[in-house]
């Protein structure tokens, strides 16, 4: 069986609405990252096939670009996509990224897939590679309340027998309770991920980000003027403190 590419799973999905939302996700992330001047060293943490960094190269042509993608299949796709950008590189091990070497880190479409321990590990690594005063942009889906109901209706039609298509899980999320336990799939090297967005609760993640960084802005997408609970996604812009917290 031929596995789908990263693009086929996201911005080239068979569903036209999902394609639109995925492309909007990239634009929103770049907009959030550009609120505080021109970064010179950008890292996309869990960068998939490099699409976000390719767009970033057009916005900040002088910036060094690093795509960290631990899954070798997606990393190979990113190397192809970024091959003609001399200031771009792809790494599969975050240890290859120097301490404090980035002034802007993107992490989108990542945390909703990570189990708790890997979430904490990822935040610690981002903290390590982000320079003091640097910014972090996190993008995750909203999987509670009205958005969960709307997405759940779509999923029940598409895959009614899977975890995210079961009515009891849809109704639980619509009521503000993330369904659990979430299925986990191993991806090698002792790592696992949650294949479904359903069951993700962004609220504990916000608390974890706030414990390490100074949150500057939380905005929903695609309607930033509306509450997060009326949006498909949310974006967090946070700043690494210039001095260690007491």
SULSUL-V59850 format. One record per residue. N is the residue number from 0. SS is DSSP state (A for helix, B for strand, O for the rest). OMEGA is omega as a letter, one per 40 degrees, with the letter a starting at -180 (* if undefined). D_LAST is the distance of its C-alpha to the last C-alpha in whole Angstrom. Layout:
((N:SS:OMEGA:D_LAST) (N:SS:OMEGA:D_LAST))
This chain:
((0:O:i:53) (1:O:a:51) (2:O:i:48) (3:O:i:47) (4:O:i:45) (5:A:i:41) (6:A:a:43) (7:A:i:45) (8:A:a:43) (9:O:a:41) (10:O:i:43) (11:O:i:46) (12:O:a:46) (13:O:a:50) (14:O:a:48) (15:A:i:49) (16:A:i:46) (17:A:i:43) (18:A:i:44) (19:A:a:44) (20:A:i:40) (21:A:i:39) (22:A:i:40) (23:A:i:38) (24:A:a:35) (25:A:a:35) (26:A:i:36) (27:A:i:33) (28:A:i:31) (29:A:i:32) (30:A:i:32) (31:A:a:28) (32:A:a:27) (33:O:a:29) (34:O:a:28) (35:O:i:26) (36:O:a:28) (37:O:i:30) (38:O:i:28) (39:O:i:29) (40:B:a:28) (41:B:i:28) (42:B:i:27) (43:B:a:29) (44:B:a:27) (45:O:a:30) (46:O:i:32) (47:O:a:36) (48:O:i:39) (49:O:a:37) (50:A:a:38) (51:A:i:35) (52:A:i:35) (53:A:i:38) (54:A:i:38) (55:A:i:35) (56:A:i:37) (57:A:a:39) (58:A:a:37) (59:O:a:35) (60:O:a:38) (61:O:a:36) (62:O:i:33) (63:B:a:32) (64:B:i:32) (65:B:i:31) (66:B:i:32) (67:B:i:31) (68:O:a:33) (69:O:a:33) (70:O:a:36) (71:A:a:39) (72:A:i:41) (73:A:i:39) (74:A:i:38) (75:A:i:42) (76:A:i:42) (77:A:i:39) (78:A:i:41) (79:A:a:44) (80:A:a:43) (81:O:a:41) (82:O:a:43) (83:O:i:45) (84:O:a:41) (85:O:a:41) (86:O:a:37) (87:B:i:36) (88:B:i:36) (89:B:i:35) (90:B:a:33) (91:O:i:33) (92:O:a:31) (93:A:i:27) (94:A:i:27) (95:A:a:29) (96:O:a:27) (97:O:i:25) (98:O:i:21) (99:O:a:20) (100:O:a:23) (101:B:i:23) (102:B:i:23) (103:B:i:24) (104:B:i:24) (105:B:i:26) (106:B:a:26) (107:B:a:29) (108:O:a:31) (109:O:a:29) (110:A:i:27) (111:A:a:30) (112:A:a:31) (113:O:i:29) (114:O:a:28) (115:A:a:25) (116:A:i:24) (117:A:i:25) (118:A:a:23) (119:A:i:20) (120:A:a:21) (121:A:i:22) (122:A:i:19) (123:A:i:17) (124:A:i:20) (125:A:i:20) (126:A:a:16) (127:A:a:17) (128:A:a:20) (129:B:i:19) (130:B:i:18) (131:B:a:15) (132:B:i:17) (133:B:a:19) (134:B:i:20) (135:B:i:21) (136:B:i:24) (137:B:i:25) (138:B:i:28) (139:B:i:29) (140:B:i:32) (141:O:a:32) (142:O:i:34) (143:O:i:34) (144:A:a:36) (145:A:i:39) (146:A:i:38) (147:A:i:38) (148:A:a:42) (149:A:i:43) (150:A:a:42) (151:A:i:43) (152:A:i:46) (153:A:a:47) (154:A:i:45) (155:A:i:48) (156:A:a:51) (157:A:a:49) (158:O:a:49) (159:O:a:49) (160:O:a:49) (161:O:a:46) (162:A:a:42) (163:A:i:41) (164:A:a:45) (165:O:a:46) (166:A:a:46) (167:A:i:44) (168:A:i:41) (169:A:a:42) (170:A:i:42) (171:A:i:39) (172:A:i:37) (173:A:i:39) (174:O:i:38) (175:O:i:34) (176:O:a:34) (177:O:i:33) (178:O:a:36) (179:O:e:35) (180:O:a:36) (181:O:i:36) (182:O:i:38) (183:O:i:36) (184:B:i:38) (185:B:i:38) (186:B:i:37) (187:B:i:37) (188:O:i:35) (189:O:a:34) (190:B:i:32) (191:B:i:34) (192:B:i:33) (193:O:a:34) (194:O:a:37) (195:O:i:37) (196:O:i:35) (197:O:a:36) (198:O:i:34) (199:O:i:31) (200:O:a:28) (201:A:a:26) (202:A:i:24) (203:A:i:22) (204:A:i:21) (205:A:i:20) (206:A:i:17) (207:A:i:17) (208:A:a:16) (209:A:i:14) (210:A:a:12) (211:A:a:11) (212:O:i:13) (213:B:a:14) (214:B:a:17) (215:B:a:19) (216:B:i:23) (217:B:a:24) (218:B:i:28) (219:B:i:31) (220:B:e:34) (221:O:a:37) (222:O:a:37) (223:O:a:33) (224:O:a:34) (225:O:i:35) (226:O:i:32) (227:A:a:31) (228:A:i:33) (229:A:a:36) (230:O:i:35) (231:O:a:36) (232:B:i:33) (233:B:i:29) (234:B:i:27) (235:B:i:23) (236:B:a:22) (237:B:a:18) (238:B:i:16) (239:O:a:14) (240:O:i:11) (241:O:i:12) (242:O:a:9) (243:O:i:6) (244:O:i:4) (245:O:*:0))
